[in-house]
Amino acid sequence: MKKSMLPVVLAAIALSPAAFAQSGGDTYRPDLAVGEGNWFVAGNVGRTDGGTADRFGTGDFNVFESREGRRTGYGLAAGYRWKLAPAFGLGIEGGYTDLGNLEVRNAFRDDSVDQRDDENALRGWHVGGNARWHVTPAWYVGARGGYFRASDNSATYYNSVGQDLGLESGGRDGRNSWYAGVGTGWNATENFSVGLHYDYFRAKSGDLRDPVSGVTFEGPKRSTALLGLTAEYAF
């Protein structure tokens, strides 16, 4: 199976009618009544695809192959989720994601662990919605998505012969975009769960401006994806 098929498989599991047919009973937070909700905090860490995810589901995650540009990414989020049905919860979330500015191997060297000074450093804030289906009390499938605001990409752009184009970059405009993800995992307790998730971030580098003509145009995409382990604690 190709690595790019992973998010498709996860989504198929999440939406499988057979999965819902087997659920039965009050599997989503039995301690809550339908209509009630709870706060939660979550974190994830994993590997990015090296900046080749042009669209959802196209990331390359061969963990046995070294690849230039692949980094360790992580994210933090908090939110509130309502129990809308015995096996289903729907909520809102907000948080921060760093898509590869952390070099774990540098922790054992004298080099900087945080690579924020890299001109291609990609990170940003996000806000959106999330959903969880508890197929059984121990097994969940989930989805998330919403608005993503990427970091500035203050970089120098060159033409095909290496000449500096003199474009102004790193502006505030042109960096609004979106994110989406799917995953599945294990409910260790009613409050704590761990799982494997695929998150795609449609990141934009921001508008570019030609200072000579004053023309402003859209900069290149920096979209990437993160495949990693997720842990959530629900209060």
Secondary structure, DSSP 8 states (H G I E B T S, - for coil): --GGGHHHHHHHHHT-HHHHHHH-SS-S-TTS-TT-EEEEEEEEEEEE--S---STT-----TTS--TT--EEEEEEEEEEEEEETTEEEEEEEEEEEEEEE-GGGGGSSS-SB-TTSTT--EEEEEEEEEEEEEETTEEEEEEEEEEEE-------B-TTS-B---B---STT-EEEEEEEEEEEESSSSEEEEEEEEEEE-B--EEE-TTT--EEE--B--EEEEEEEEEEE-
